[in-house]
């Protein structure tokens, strides 16, 4: 026969182990989101700075309007400041979108329907504003 205190200790130990596992999983997801946000900002600012370096080295002027996405690759191949500036700005715009996508996937994995719904609405709003209203 098991003593009640031993049973209580076993339950407390199991609850502690589950709590540590949940905290570790949440910290991993938050760490991933942190790296995506930080990396997106660093890479986008790097492209923007590279565009200004190209301009300073005698490259073409930076146009007052953005270039179309379909024309971005030829601009990048020709090393024009406009191409790299537009790429940096696009990466800056899509960095928070990537964060929302990661949150959506995280909530879907946890099967949290409420947050999946709310995050899905936020993602839909972001995508509509980026693609249709741009």
Phi and psi in radians as a Rosetta constraint file:
Dihedral C 1 N 2 CA 2 C 2 CIRCULARHARMONIC -1.550 0.35
Dihedral N 2 CA 2 C 2 N 3 CIRCULARHARMONIC 2.378 0.35
Dihedral C 2 N 3 CA 3 C 3 CIRCULARHARMONIC -1.296 0.35
Dihedral N 3 CA 3 C 3 N 4 CIRCULARHARMONIC 2.478 0.35
Dihedral C 3 N 4 CA 4 C 4 CIRCULARHARMONIC -1.010 0.35
Dihedral N 4 CA 4 C 4 N 5 CIRCULARHARMONIC -0.640 0.35
Dihedral C 4 N 5 CA 5 C 5 CIRCULARHARMONIC -1.168 0.35
Dihedral N 5 CA 5 C 5 N 6 CIRCULARHARMONIC -0.656 0.35
Dihedral C 5 N 6 CA 6 C 6 CIRCULARHARMONIC -1.146 0.35
Dihedral N 6 CA 6 C 6 N 7 CIRCULARHARMONIC -0.694 0.35
Dihedral C 6 N 7 CA 7 C 7 CIRCULARHARMONIC -1.132 0.35
Dihedral N 7 CA 7 C 7 N 8 CIRCULARHARMONIC -0.718 0.35
Dihedral C 7 N 8 CA 8 C 8 CIRCULARHARMONIC -1.120 0.35
Dihedral N 8 CA 8 C 8 N 9 CIRCULARHARMONIC -0.732 0.35
Dihedral C 8 N 9 CA 9 C 9 CIRCULARHARMONIC -1.067 0.35
Dihedral N 9 CA 9 C 9 N 10 CIRCULARHARMONIC -0.722 0.35
Dihedral C 9 N 10 CA 10 C 10 CIRCULARHARMONIC -1.118 0.35
Dihedral N 10 CA 10 C 10 N 11 CIRCULARHARMONIC -0.743 0.35
Dihedral C 10 N 11 CA 11 C 11 CIRCULARHARMONIC -1.146 0.35
Dihedral N 11 CA 11 C 11 N 12 CIRCULARHARMONIC -0.769 0.35
Dihedral C 11 N 12 CA 12 C 12 CIRCULARHARMONIC -1.088 0.35
Dihedral N 12 CA 12 C 12 N 13 CIRCULARHARMONIC -0.699 0.35
Dihedral C 12 N 13 CA 13 C 13 CIRCULARHARMONIC -1.103 0.35
Dihedral N 13 CA 13 C 13 N 14 CIRCULARHARMONIC -0.761 0.35
Dihedral C 13 N 14 CA 14 C 14 CIRCULARHARMONIC -1.147 0.35
Dihedral N 14 CA 14 C 14 N 15 CIRCULARHARMONIC -0.732 0.35
Dihedral C 14 N 15 CA 15 C 15 CIRCULARHARMONIC -1.112 0.35
Dihedral N 15 CA 15 C 15 N 16 CIRCULARHARMONIC -0.717 0.35
Dihedral C 15 N 16 CA 16 C 16 CIRCULARHARMONIC -1.086 0.35
Dihedral N 16 CA 16 C 16 N 17 CIRCULARHARMONIC -0.725 0.35
Dihedral C 16 N 17 CA 17 C 17 CIRCULARHARMONIC -1.131 0.35
Dihedral N 17 CA 17 C 17 N 18 CIRCULARHARMONIC -0.730 0.35
Dihedral C 17 N 18 CA 18 C 18 CIRCULARHARMONIC -1.124 0.35
Dihedral N 18 CA 18 C 18 N 19 CIRCULARHARMONIC -0.728 0.35
Dihedral C 18 N 19 CA 19 C 19 CIRCULARHARMONIC -1.086 0.35
Dihedral N 19 CA 19 C 19 N 20 CIRCULARHARMONIC -0.759 0.35
Dihedral C 19 N 20 CA 20 C 20 CIRCULARHARMONIC -1.114 0.35
Dihedral N 20 CA 20 C 20 N 21 CIRCULARHARMONIC -0.670 0.35
Dihedral C 20 N 21 CA 21 C 21 CIRCULARHARMONIC -1.147 0.35
Dihedral N 21 CA 21 C 21 N 22 CIRCULARHARMONIC -0.738 0.35
Dihedral C 21 N 22 CA 22 C 22 CIRCULARHARMONIC -1.156 0.35
Dihedral N 22 CA 22 C 22 N 23 CIRCULARHARMONIC -0.773 0.35
Dihedral C 22 N 23 CA 23 C 23 CIRCULARHARMONIC -1.084 0.35
Dihedral N 23 CA 23 C 23 N 24 CIRCULARHARMONIC -0.726 0.35
Dihedral C 23 N 24 CA 24 C 24 CIRCULARHARMONIC -1.105 0.35
Dihedral N 24 CA 24 C 24 N 25 CIRCULARHARMONIC -0.705 0.35
Dihedral C 24 N 25 CA 25 C 25 CIRCULARHARMONIC -1.166 0.35
Dihedral N 25 CA 25 C 25 N 26 CIRCULARHARMONIC -0.749 0.35
Dihedral C 25 N 26 CA 26 C 26 CIRCULARHARMONIC -1.128 0.35
Dihedral N 26 CA 26 C 26 N 27 CIRCULARHARMONIC -0.721 0.35
Dihedral C 26 N 27 CA 27 C 27 CIRCULARHARMONIC -1.115 0.35
Dihedral N 27 CA 27 C 27 N 28 CIRCULARHARMONIC -0.647 0.35
Dihedral C 27 N 28 CA 28 C 28 CIRCULARHARMONIC -1.112 0.35
Dihedral N 28 CA 28 C 28 N 29 CIRCULARHARMONIC -0.772 0.35
Dihedral C 28 N 29 CA 29 C 29 CIRCULARHARMONIC -1.129 0.35
Dihedral N 29 CA 29 C 29 N 30 CIRCULARHARMONIC -0.782 0.35
Dihedral C 29 N 30 CA 30 C 30 CIRCULARHARMONIC -1.114 0.35
Dihedral N 30 CA 30 C 30 N 31 CIRCULARHARMONIC -0.652 0.35
Dihedral C 30 N 31 CA 31 C 31 CIRCULARHARMONIC -1.134 0.35
Dihedral N 31 CA 31 C 31 N 32 CIRCULARHARMONIC -0.718 0.35
Dihedral C 31 N 32 CA 32 C 32 CIRCULARHARMONIC -1.095 0.35
Dihedral N 32 CA 32 C 32 N 33 CIRCULARHARMONIC -0.795 0.35
Dihedral C 32 N 33 CA 33 C 33 CIRCULARHARMONIC -1.090 0.35
Dihedral N 33 CA 33 C 33 N 34 CIRCULARHARMONIC -0.725 0.35
Dihedral C 33 N 34 CA 34 C 34 CIRCULARHARMONIC -1.015 0.35
Dihedral N 34 CA 34 C 34 N 35 CIRCULARHARMONIC -0.813 0.35
Dihedral C 34 N 35 CA 35 C 35 CIRCULARHARMONIC -1.168 0.35
Dihedral N 35 CA 35 C 35 N 36 CIRCULARHARMONIC -0.630 0.35
Dihedral C 35 N 36 CA 36 C 36 CIRCULARHARMONIC -1.144 0.35
Dihedral N 36 CA 36 C 36 N 37 CIRCULARHARMONIC -0.796 0.35
Dihedral C 36 N 37 CA 37 C 37 CIRCULARHARMONIC -1.126 0.35
Dihedral N 37 CA 37 C 37 N 38 CIRCULARHARMONIC -0.819 0.35
Dihedral C 37 N 38 CA 38 C 38 CIRCULARHARMONIC -1.131 0.35
Dihedral N 38 CA 38 C 38 N 39 CIRCULARHARMONIC -0.798 0.35
Dihedral C 38 N 39 CA 39 C 39 CIRCULARHARMONIC -1.104 0.35
Dihedral N 39 CA 39 C 39 N 40 CIRCULARHARMONIC -0.714 0.35
Dihedral C 39 N 40 CA 40 C 40 CIRCULARHARMONIC -1.079 0.35
Dihedral N 40 CA 40 C 40 N 41 CIRCULARHARMONIC -0.742 0.35
Dihedral C 40 N 41 CA 41 C 41 CIRCULARHARMONIC -1.186 0.35
Dihedral N 41 CA 41 C 41 N 42 CIRCULARHARMONIC -0.767 0.35
Dihedral C 41 N 42 CA 42 C 42 CIRCULARHARMONIC -1.100 0.35
Dihedral N 42 CA 42 C 42 N 43 CIRCULARHARMONIC -0.793 0.35
Dihedral C 42 N 43 CA 43 C 43 CIRCULARHARMONIC -1.170 0.35
Dihedral N 43 CA 43 C 43 N 44 CIRCULARHARMONIC -0.744 0.35
Dihedral C 43 N 44 CA 44 C 44 CIRCULARHARMONIC -1.167 0.35
Dihedral N 44 CA 44 C 44 N 45 CIRCULARHARMONIC -0.726 0.35
Dihedral C 44 N 45 CA 45 C 45 CIRCULARHARMONIC -1.145 0.35
Dihedral N 45 CA 45 C 45 N 46 CIRCULARHARMONIC -0.604 0.35
Dihedral C 45 N 46 CA 46 C 46 CIRCULARHARMONIC -1.094 0.35
Dihedral N 46 CA 46 C 46 N 47 CIRCULARHARMONIC -0.749 0.35
Dihedral C 46 N 47 CA 47 C 47 CIRCULARHARMONIC -1.146 0.35
Dihedral N 47 CA 47 C 47 N 48 CIRCULARHARMONIC -0.687 0.35
Dihedral C 47 N 48 CA 48 C 48 CIRCULARHARMONIC -1.134 0.35
Dihedral N 48 CA 48 C 48 N 49 CIRCULARHARMONIC -0.786 0.35
Dihedral C 48 N 49 CA 49 C 49 CIRCULARHARMONIC -1.107 0.35
Dihedral N 49 CA 49 C 49 N 50 CIRCULARHARMONIC -0.676 0.35
Dihedral C 49 N 50 CA 50 C 50 CIRCULARHARMONIC -1.081 0.35
Dihedral N 50 CA 50 C 50 N 51 CIRCULARHARMONIC -0.646 0.35
Dihedral C 50 N 51 CA 51 C 51 CIRCULARHARMONIC -1.094 0.35
Dihedral N 51 CA 51 C 51 N 52 CIRCULARHARMONIC -0.716 0.35
Dihedral C 51 N 52 CA 52 C 52 CIRCULARHARMONIC -1.243 0.35
Dihedral N 52 CA 52 C 52 N 53 CIRCULARHARMONIC -0.565 0.35
Dihedral C 52 N 53 CA 53 C 53 CIRCULARHARMONIC -1.138 0.35
Dihedral N 53 CA 53 C 53 N 54 CIRCULARHARMONIC -0.777 0.35
Dihedral C 53 N 54 CA 54 C 54 CIRCULARHARMONIC -1.039 0.35
Dihedral N 54 CA 54 C 54 N 55 CIRCULARHARMONIC -0.735 0.35
Dihedral C 54 N 55 CA 55 C 55 CIRCULARHARMONIC -1.116 0.35
Dihedral N 55 CA 55 C 55 N 56 CIRCULARHARMONIC -0.717 0.35
Dihedral C 55 N 56 CA 56 C 56 CIRCULARHARMONIC -1.179 0.35
Dihedral N 56 CA 56 C 56 N 57 CIRCULARHARMONIC -0.481 0.35
Dihedral C 56 N 57 CA 57 C 57 CIRCULARHARMONIC -1.471 0.35
Dihedral N 57 CA 57 C 57 N 58 CIRCULARHARMONIC 0.157 0.35
Dihedral C 57 N 58 CA 58 C 58 CIRCULARHARMONIC 1.736 0.35
Dihedral N 58 CA 58 C 58 N 59 CIRCULARHARMONIC 0.354 0.35
Dihedral C 58 N 59 CA 59 C 59 CIRCULARHARMONIC -1.270 0.35
Dihedral N 59 CA 59 C 59 N 60 CIRCULARHARMONIC 3.128 0.35
Dihedral C 59 N 60 CA 60 C 60 CIRCULARHARMONIC -1.136 0.35
Dihedral N 60 CA 60 C 60 N 61 CIRCULARHARMONIC 2.764 0.35
Dihedral C 60 N 61 CA 61 C 61 CIRCULARHARMONIC -1.130 0.35
Dihedral N 61 CA 61 C 61 N 62 CIRCULARHARMONIC 2.707 0.35
Dihedral C 61 N 62 CA 62 C 62 CIRCULARHARMONIC -1.513 0.35
Dihedral N 62 CA 62 C 62 N 63 CIRCULARHARMONIC 2.116 0.35
Dihedral C 62 N 63 CA 63 C 63 CIRCULARHARMONIC -1.199 0.35
Dihedral N 63 CA 63 C 63 N 64 CIRCULARHARMONIC 2.690 0.35
Dihedral C 63 N 64 CA 64 C 64 CIRCULARHARMONIC -1.241 0.35
Dihedral N 64 CA 64 C 64 N 65 CIRCULARHARMONIC -0.348 0.35
Dihedral C 64 N 65 CA 65 C 65 CIRCULARHARMONIC -1.917 0.35
Dihedral N 65 CA 65 C 65 N 66 CIRCULARHARMONIC 2.744 0.35
Dihedral C 65 N 66 CA 66 C 66 CIRCULARHARMONIC -1.316 0.35
Dihedral N 66 CA 66 C 66 N 67 CIRCULARHARMONIC 2.758 0.35
Dihedral C 66 N 67 CA 67 C 67 CIRCULARHARMONIC -1.667 0.35
Dihedral N 67 CA 67 C 67 N 68 CIRCULARHARMONIC 2.714 0.35
Dihedral C 67 N 68 CA 68 C 68 CIRCULARHARMONIC -1.192 0.35
Dihedral N 68 CA 68 C 68 N 69 CIRCULARHARMONIC 2.607 0.35
Dihedral C 68 N 69 CA 69 C 69 CIRCULARHARMONIC -1.066 0.35
Dihedral N 69 CA 69 C 69 N 70 CIRCULARHARMONIC -0.629 0.35
Dihedral C 69 N 70 CA 70 C 70 CIRCULARHARMONIC -1.170 0.35
Dihedral N 70 CA 70 C 70 N 71 CIRCULARHARMONIC -0.367 0.35
Dihedral C 70 N 71 CA 71 C 71 CIRCULARHARMONIC -1.695 0.35
Dihedral N 71 CA 71 C 71 N 72 CIRCULARHARMONIC 0.080 0.35
Dihedral C 71 N 72 CA 72 C 72 CIRCULARHARMONIC -1.232 0.35
Dihedral N 72 CA 72 C 72 N 73 CIRCULARHARMONIC -0.763 0.35
Dihedral C 72 N 73 CA 73 C 73 CIRCULARHARMONIC -1.084 0.35
Dihedral N 73 CA 73 C 73 N 74 CIRCULARHARMONIC -0.813 0.35
Dihedral C 73 N 74 CA 74 C 74 CIRCULARHARMONIC -1.063 0.35
Dihedral N 74 CA 74 C 74 N 75 CIRCULARHARMONIC -0.617 0.35
Dihedral C 74 N 75 CA 75 C 75 CIRCULARHARMONIC -1.155 0.35
Dihedral N 75 CA 75 C 75 N 76 CIRCULARHARMONIC -0.668 0.35
Dihedral C 75 N 76 CA 76 C 76 CIRCULARHARMONIC -1.206 0.35
Dihedral N 76 CA 76 C 76 N 77 CIRCULARHARMONIC -0.682 0.35
Dihedral C 76 N 77 CA 77 C 77 CIRCULARHARMONIC -1.135 0.35
Dihedral N 77 CA 77 C 77 N 78 CIRCULARHARMONIC -0.621 0.35
Dihedral C 77 N 78 CA 78 C 78 CIRCULARHARMONIC -1.460 0.35
Dihedral N 78 CA 78 C 78 N 79 CIRCULARHARMONIC 0.022 0.35
Dihedral C 78 N 79 CA 79 C 79 CIRCULARHARMONIC 0.960 0.35
Dihedral N 79 CA 79 C 79 N 80 CIRCULARHARMONIC 0.828 0.35
Dihedral C 79 N 80 CA 80 C 80 CIRCULARHARMONIC -1.555 0.35
Dihedral N 80 CA 80 C 80 N 81 CIRCULARHARMONIC 2.509 0.35
Dihedral C 80 N 81 CA 81 C 81 CIRCULARHARMONIC -1.034 0.35
Dihedral N 81 CA 81 C 81 N 82 CIRCULARHARMONIC -0.604 0.35
Dihedral C 81 N 82 CA 82 C 82 CIRCULARHARMONIC -1.093 0.35
Dihedral N 82 CA 82 C 82 N 83 CIRCULARHARMONIC -0.678 0.35
Dihedral C 82 N 83 CA 83 C 83 CIRCULARHARMONIC -1.115 0.35
Dihedral N 83 CA 83 C 83 N 84 CIRCULARHARMONIC -0.806 0.35
Dihedral C 83 N 84 CA 84 C 84 CIRCULARHARMONIC -1.275 0.35
Dihedral N 84 CA 84 C 84 N 85 CIRCULARHARMONIC -0.574 0.35
Dihedral C 84 N 85 CA 85 C 85 CIRCULARHARMONIC -1.136 0.35
Dihedral N 85 CA 85 C 85 N 86 CIRCULARHARMONIC -0.785 0.35
Dihedral C 85 N 86 CA 86 C 86 CIRCULARHARMONIC -1.153 0.35
Dihedral N 86 CA 86 C 86 N 87 CIRCULARHARMONIC -0.656 0.35
Dihedral C 86 N 87 CA 87 C 87 CIRCULARHARMONIC -1.111 0.35
Dihedral N 87 CA 87 C 87 N 88 CIRCULARHARMONIC -0.755 0.35
Dihedral C 87 N 88 CA 88 C 88 CIRCULARHARMONIC -1.081 0.35
Dihedral N 88 CA 88 C 88 N 89 CIRCULARHARMONIC -0.717 0.35
Dihedral C 88 N 89 CA 89 C 89 CIRCULARHARMONIC -1.191 0.35
Dihedral N 89 CA 89 C 89 N 90 CIRCULARHARMONIC -0.713 0.35
Dihedral C 89 N 90 CA 90 C 90 CIRCULARHARMONIC -1.083 0.35
Dihedral N 90 CA 90 C 90 N 91 CIRCULARHARMONIC -0.737 0.35
Dihedral C 90 N 91 CA 91 C 91 CIRCULARHARMONIC -1.117 0.35
Dihedral N 91 CA 91 C 91 N 92 CIRCULARHARMONIC -0.654 0.35
Dihedral C 91 N 92 CA 92 C 92 CIRCULARHARMONIC -1.137 0.35
Dihedral N 92 CA 92 C 92 N 93 CIRCULARHARMONIC -0.651 0.35
Dihedral C 92 N 93 CA 93 C 93 CIRCULARHARMONIC -1.205 0.35
Dihedral N 93 CA 93 C 93 N 94 CIRCULARHARMONIC -0.719 0.35
Dihedral C 93 N 94 CA 94 C 94 CIRCULARHARMONIC -1.465 0.35
Dihedral N 94 CA 94 C 94 N 95 CIRCULARHARMONIC -0.111 0.35
Dihedral C 94 N 95 CA 95 C 95 CIRCULARHARMONIC -1.102 0.35
Dihedral N 95 CA 95 C 95 N 96 CIRCULARHARMONIC -0.865 0.35
Dihedral C 95 N 96 CA 96 C 96 CIRCULARHARMONIC -1.179 0.35
Dihedral N 96 CA 96 C 96 N 97 CIRCULARHARMONIC -0.487 0.35
Dihedral C 96 N 97 CA 97 C 97 CIRCULARHARMONIC -1.128 0.35
Dihedral N 97 CA 97 C 97 N 98 CIRCULARHARMONIC -0.720 0.35
Dihedral C 97 N 98 CA 98 C 98 CIRCULARHARMONIC -1.097 0.35
Dihedral N 98 CA 98 C 98 N 99 CIRCULARHARMONIC -0.646 0.35
Dihedral C 98 N 99 CA 99 C 99 CIRCULARHARMONIC -1.111 0.35
Dihedral N 99 CA 99 C 99 N 100 CIRCULARHARMONIC -0.745 0.35
Dihedral C 99 N 100 CA 100 C 100 CIRCULARHARMONIC -1.173 0.35
Dihedral N 100 CA 100 C 100 N 101 CIRCULARHARMONIC -0.663 0.35
Dihedral C 100 N 101 CA 101 C 101 CIRCULARHARMONIC -1.084 0.35
Dihedral N 101 CA 101 C 101 N 102 CIRCULARHARMONIC -0.759 0.35
Dihedral C 101 N 102 CA 102 C 102 CIRCULARHARMONIC -1.112 0.35
Dihedral N 102 CA 102 C 102 N 103 CIRCULARHARMONIC -0.698 0.35
Dihedral C 102 N 103 CA 103 C 103 CIRCULARHARMONIC -1.120 0.35
Dihedral N 103 CA 103 C 103 N 104 CIRCULARHARMONIC -0.738 0.35
Dihedral C 103 N 104 CA 104 C 104 CIRCULARHARMONIC -1.043 0.35
Dihedral N 104 CA 104 C 104 N 105 CIRCULARHARMONIC -0.808 0.35
Dihedral C 104 N 105 CA 105 C 105 CIRCULARHARMONIC -1.145 0.35
Dihedral N 105 CA 105 C 105 N 106 CIRCULARHARMONIC -0.655 0.35
Dihedral C 105 N 106 CA 106 C 106 CIRCULARHARMONIC -1.125 0.35
Dihedral N 106 CA 106 C 106 N 107 CIRCULARHARMONIC -0.791 0.35
Dihedral C 106 N 107 CA 107 C 107 CIRCULARHARMONIC -1.174 0.35
Dihedral N 107 CA 107 C 107 N 108 CIRCULARHARMONIC -0.618 0.35
Dihedral C 107 N 108 CA 108 C 108 CIRCULARHARMONIC -1.162 0.35
Dihedral N 108 CA 108 C 108 N 109 CIRCULARHARMONIC -0.670 0.35
Dihedral C 108 N 109 CA 109 C 109 CIRCULARHARMONIC -1.138 0.35
Dihedral N 109 CA 109 C 109 N 110 CIRCULARHARMONIC -0.622 0.35
Dihedral C 109 N 110 CA 110 C 110 CIRCULARHARMONIC -1.373 0.35
Dihedral N 110 CA 110 C 110 N 111 CIRCULARHARMONIC -0.154 0.35
Dihedral C 110 N 111 CA 111 C 111 CIRCULARHARMONIC 1.053 0.35
Dihedral N 111 CA 111 C 111 N 112 CIRCULARHARMONIC 0.696 0.35
Dihedral C 111 N 112 CA 112 C 112 CIRCULARHARMONIC -1.662 0.35
Dihedral N 112 CA 112 C 112 N 113 CIRCULARHARMONIC 1.641 0.35
Dihedral C 112 N 113 CA 113 C 113 CIRCULARHARMONIC -1.097 0.35
Dihedral N 113 CA 113 C 113 N 114 CIRCULARHARMONIC -0.659 0.35
Dihedral C 113 N 114 CA 114 C 114 CIRCULARHARMONIC -1.079 0.35
Dihedral N 114 CA 114 C 114 N 115 CIRCULARHARMONIC -0.880 0.35
Dihedral C 114 N 115 CA 115 C 115 CIRCULARHARMONIC -1.260 0.35
Dihedral N 115 CA 115 C 115 N 116 CIRCULARHARMONIC -0.522 0.35
Dihedral C 115 N 116 CA 116 C 116 CIRCULARHARMONIC -1.092 0.35
Dihedral N 116 CA 116 C 116 N 117 CIRCULARHARMONIC -0.754 0.35
Dihedral C 116 N 117 CA 117 C 117 CIRCULARHARMONIC -1.118 0.35
Dihedral N 117 CA 117 C 117 N 118 CIRCULARHARMONIC -0.833 0.35
Dihedral C 117 N 118 CA 118 C 118 CIRCULARHARMONIC -1.130 0.35
Dihedral N 118 CA 118 C 118 N 119 CIRCULARHARMONIC -0.784 0.35
Dihedral C 118 N 119 CA 119 C 119 CIRCULARHARMONIC -1.160 0.35
Dihedral N 119 CA 119 C 119 N 120 CIRCULARHARMONIC -0.615 0.35
Dihedral C 119 N 120 CA 120 C 120 CIRCULARHARMONIC -1.109 0.35
Dihedral N 120 CA 120 C 120 N 121 CIRCULARHARMONIC -0.689 0.35
Dihedral C 120 N 121 CA 121 C 121 CIRCULARHARMONIC -1.149 0.35
Dihedral N 121 CA 121 C 121 N 122 CIRCULARHARMONIC -0.749 0.35
Dihedral C 121 N 122 CA 122 C 122 CIRCULARHARMONIC -1.084 0.35
Dihedral N 122 CA 122 C 122 N 123 CIRCULARHARMONIC -0.771 0.35
Dihedral C 122 N 123 CA 123 C 123 CIRCULARHARMONIC -1.094 0.35
Dihedral N 123 CA 123 C 123 N 124 CIRCULARHARMONIC -0.754 0.35
Dihedral C 123 N 124 CA 124 C 124 CIRCULARHARMONIC -1.070 0.35
Dihedral N 124 CA 124 C 124 N 125 CIRCULARHARMONIC -0.764 0.35
Dihedral C 124 N 125 CA 125 C 125 CIRCULARHARMONIC -1.064 0.35
Dihedral N 125 CA 125 C 125 N 126 CIRCULARHARMONIC -0.749 0.35
Dihedral C 125 N 126 CA 126 C 126 CIRCULARHARMONIC -1.093 0.35
Dihedral N 126 CA 126 C 126 N 127 CIRCULARHARMONIC -0.808 0.35
Dihedral C 126 N 127 CA 127 C 127 CIRCULARHARMONIC -1.171 0.35
Dihedral N 127 CA 127 C 127 N 128 CIRCULARHARMONIC -0.675 0.35
Dihedral C 127 N 128 CA 128 C 128 CIRCULARHARMONIC -1.124 0.35
Dihedral N 128 CA 128 C 128 N 129 CIRCULARHARMONIC -0.754 0.35
Dihedral C 128 N 129 CA 129 C 129 CIRCULARHARMONIC -1.180 0.35
Dihedral N 129 CA 129 C 129 N 130 CIRCULARHARMONIC -0.599 0.35
Dihedral C 129 N 130 CA 130 C 130 CIRCULARHARMONIC -1.318 0.35
Dihedral N 130 CA 130 C 130 N 131 CIRCULARHARMONIC -0.797 0.35
Dihedral C 130 N 131 CA 131 C 131 CIRCULARHARMONIC -1.592 0.35
Dihedral N 131 CA 131 C 131 N 132 CIRCULARHARMONIC -0.671 0.35
Dihedral C 131 N 132 CA 132 C 132 CIRCULARHARMONIC -1.624 0.35
Dihedral N 132 CA 132 C 132 N 133 CIRCULARHARMONIC -0.572 0.35
Dihedral C 132 N 133 CA 133 C 133 CIRCULARHARMONIC -1.720 0.35
Dihedral N 133 CA 133 C 133 N 134 CIRCULARHARMONIC 0.057 0.35
